[in-house]
Amino acid sequence: MIGDPMNADPPGDPTGDPPARHAGAPEWRSTQGLTAYPDALAAMQARVAAIQAGTAREQIWLVEHPPLYTAGTSARPAELTDPTRFPSYTAGRGGQWTYHGPGQRVAYVMLDLTRSHRTVPPRDVRCFVHGLEEWLIRALDRFNVRGERREGRVGIWVADPATGTEAKIGAIGVRVSRWVSWHGVALNVAPDLSHFSGIVPCGISEHGVTSLAALGIGASMADADAALRAAWDGVFGIAAEPAAPACRHR
């Protein structure tokens, strides 16, 4: 795999985690405007600590960032090809270089992975990543866009049968700390795709990036949020939405 999208901290006490962690449906939070990346990191760290302590529910946090680049644990300095263009940050998540900016929906997913989440069994980080992929695929399907996985390539891809080319529309990078996940996914709704040229996205130079807008779909951020929320239960939730196929390690 090019740039493992996972970064898991040592699990701590192997006999188990505090039993008082919150159960039930996660909280959905959406922040308007542009969220500074250091503020997002600090907020995620605080929420993860609260989930670990049993004082807060799980959370899916929807944000947009100002233009910036983030480096995952597999990022190579040479693949930040324009280091003066936008601020860059060390993210601590798995994966390589990623761009965030206006028009891209970032969903930070903070779940207690000691619990089962429908198609994701407890303490199975690979199935969790598989679930994030499935979530994006199902959200894209609501726009009649076929998102696909590619062996050896992180993220969600869209193929153009007419040209034989394909491009990335969704990025994935996570960290797991004492069995609580943070970071998450990024869906290109209508970002400025030229901003990706300052990095080698996820270490993959032979394929481009795309967005719903570039595919001719005039979706708003609210439309993207609605699709993400509607697709959630089929993968991670408990509602009557038909379940995704069970995870199989690839």
C-alpha positions in Angstrom: 0.0 0.0 0.0 1.2 3.5 -0.8 1.2 5.4 2.5 -0.7 3.4 5.0 -3.7 5.5 6.0 -3.6 4.3 9.6 -1.5 5.5 12.6 -2.2 3.5 15.7 -0.7 4.4 19.1 0.2 1.6 21.5 -3.1 0.3 22.8 -2.2 0.5 26.5 -3.7 -1.9 29.0 -4.4 -5.1 26.9 -7.0 -6.3 29.4 -9.5 -3.7 28.3 -10.5 0.0 28.5 -12.7 1.8 31.1 -16.2 0.3 30.9 -17.8 3.7 31.4 -17.3 5.0 27.9 -20.5 6.4 26.3 -22.7 4.1 24.2 -25.4 5.2 21.7 -25.3 7.2 18.5 -22.5 9.7 18.0 -22.9 13.4 18.0 -22.8 15.2 14.7 -21.2 18.6 14.7 -20.8 21.1 11.8 -18.7 24.2 12.0 -19.4 27.1 9.7 -16.7 29.1 8.0 -13.0 28.0 7.9 -11.4 26.3 10.9 -7.7 26.8 11.5 -5.9 23.5 11.4 -4.1 23.8 14.8 -7.5 24.6 16.4 -9.0 21.4 14.8 -6.1 19.3 16.1 -6.6 20.7 19.6 -10.3 20.2 19.6 -9.9 16.6 18.3 -7.3 15.8 21.0 -9.7 17.2 23.7 -12.6 15.2 22.4 -10.7 12.0 22.1 -9.5 12.3 25.7 -13.1 12.9 26.8 -14.3 9.8 24.9 -11.5 7.8 26.5 -12.5 9.1 30.0 -16.2 8.3 29.4 -17.3 12.0 29.7 -18.3 12.6 26.1 -20.0 10.8 23.3 -18.4 9.8 20.0 -18.5 12.6 17.4 -18.4 13.2 13.7 -17.2 16.8 13.1 -17.7 18.4 9.7 -15.4 21.3 8.9 -13.7 23.3 6.1 -10.1 24.6 6.4 -8.3 27.5 4.8 -5.8 26.3 2.1 -3.1 24.2 3.7 -1.1 21.0 3.4 -0.8 18.3 6.1 1.9 15.6 6.4 1.0 12.1 7.5 3.4 9.7 9.1 4.6 8.4 5.7 5.0 11.8 4.1 8.3 12.4 2.2 9.7 16.0 2.3 10.4 15.9 -1.4 6.7 15.4 -2.1 5.9 18.9 -0.7 6.8 20.4 -4.1 5.8 24.0 -3.4 6.6 24.6 0.3 6.0 28.3 0.3 2.5 28.2 -1.3 0.4 27.4 1.7 1.1 26.6 5.4 2.0 23.0 6.1 1.4 21.0 9.3 2.5 17.7 10.8 -0.8 15.9 11.3 0.1 12.7 13.2 -2.4 10.6 11.1 -1.4 7.8 8.8 -0.8 8.5 5.1 1.3 11.0 3.2 0.7 14.6 2.0 -2.9 15.9 1.8 -4.4 19.2 0.8 -7.3 20.8 2.7 -9.1 24.0 1.7 -12.4 25.7 0.9 -14.8 23.6 -1.0 -13.6 20.4 0.5 -15.6 18.7 3.3 -13.4 17.3 6.0 -15.1 14.8 8.3 -13.3 14.1 11.5 -14.5 10.8 12.9 -14.0 10.1 16.6 -15.3 6.7 17.5 -14.7 4.3 20.4 -13.3 1.3 18.5 -13.6 -1.0 21.5 -17.3 -1.1 20.5 -18.9 -2.7 17.4 -20.1 -0.2 14.8 -22.5 -2.3 12.6 -20.1 -3.6 9.8 -16.9 -2.8 11.9 -16.1 -5.3 14.6 -14.4 -4.1 17.9 -10.7 -3.4 17.9 -10.3 -3.8 14.1 -8.6 -0.8 12.7 -8.4 -2.2 9.1 -12.1 -2.8 9.1 -12.6 0.7 10.4 -10.7 2.1 7.4 -12.6 -0.1 5.1 -15.8 1.3 6.7 -14.6 4.9 6.0 -14.1 3.9 2.4 -17.5 2.4 2.2 -19.0 5.5 3.8 -17.6 7.7 1.1 -18.6 5.3 -1.7 -22.2 5.3 -0.5 -22.3 9.1 -0.1 -21.0 9.5 -3.7 -23.6 7.1 -4.9 -26.3 9.6 -3.8 -24.9 11.9 -6.5 -24.8 9.0 -9.1 -21.1 9.0 -8.9 -19.4 5.6 -8.7 -16.5 5.8 -6.2 -14.2 2.9 -6.1 -11.3 1.4 -4.1 -8.0 0.7 -5.8 -5.6 -2.0 -4.6 -2.4 -0.4 -3.4 -3.8 3.1 -3.5 -5.3 5.0 -0.6 -8.6 6.8 -1.0 -11.7 6.8 -3.2 -11.3 7.0 -7.0 -13.5 7.9 -10.0 -12.9 6.4 -13.4 -13.6 7.9 -16.8 -14.5 5.0 -19.1 -14.2 7.3 -22.2 -10.6 8.2 -21.5 -9.4 5.3 -19.4 -8.2 7.8 -16.7 -9.1 8.0 -13.1 -8.8 10.6 -10.4 -9.1 10.7 -6.6 -12.2 12.3 -5.1 -11.8 11.3 -1.5 -8.9 11.0 0.9 -8.6 9.0 4.1 -6.1 9.2 7.0 -6.7 8.2 10.6 -5.0 7.9 13.9 -6.1 5.6 16.8 -5.2 6.5 20.4 -6.2 4.0 23.1 -8.8 2.6 20.7 -10.4 6.0 19.9 -10.1 7.1 16.3 -9.5 10.7 15.1 -8.8 12.5 11.9 -10.9 10.9 9.1 -11.9 11.6 5.5 -11.9 14.5 3.0 -14.4 14.7 0.2 -13.7 17.1 -2.7 -17.0 19.0 -3.3 -15.8 22.1 -5.2 -12.3 23.0 -4.1 -9.7 24.7 -6.3 -8.0 21.7 -7.8 -5.0 23.7 -8.8 -4.1 23.9 -5.1 -3.2 20.2 -5.1 -0.3 20.9 -7.4 1.9 21.9 -4.4 2.1 18.3 -3.2 2.2 14.8 -4.6 -1.2 13.9 -3.1 -0.9 10.7 -1.0 2.4 10.0 -2.8 0.6 9.1 -6.1 1.9 11.2 -9.0 0.5 9.2 -11.9 -3.2 10.0 -11.2 -5.0 13.3 -10.7 -7.6 14.6 -8.4 -11.2 15.5 -9.1 -14.3 16.8 -7.4 -18.1 16.7 -7.6 -17.9 20.2 -9.3 -15.3 18.9 -11.9 -17.7 16.0 -12.7 -20.4 18.5 -13.5 -22.3 18.1 -10.3 -23.4 21.4 -8.7 -23.6 20.1 -5.1 -23.4 22.5 -2.2 -21.6 21.7 1.1 -25.1 21.2 2.6 -25.8 18.6 -0.1 -22.5 16.8 0.7 -23.3 16.8 4.4 -26.8 15.4 3.8 -25.3 12.6 1.7 -22.7 11.8 4.3 -25.3 11.7 7.1 -27.6 9.5 5.0 -24.8 7.1 4.1 -23.5 6.7 7.7 -26.1 4.3 9.1 -25.5 1.7 6.4 -21.9 1.3 7.5 -21.5 2.5 11.1 -25.1 3.1 12.4 -28.0 1.2 13.9 -30.9 2.4 11.8 -32.9 0.6 9.1 -30.6 1.7 6.3 -29.4 -1.5 4.4 -26.1 -2.6 5.8 -22.9 -2.5 3.7 -21.2 -5.8 3.1 -19.3 -7.2 6.0 -15.6 -6.1 6.2 -13.1 -8.5 4.8 -9.4 -7.9 5.3 -7.7 -7.4 1.9 
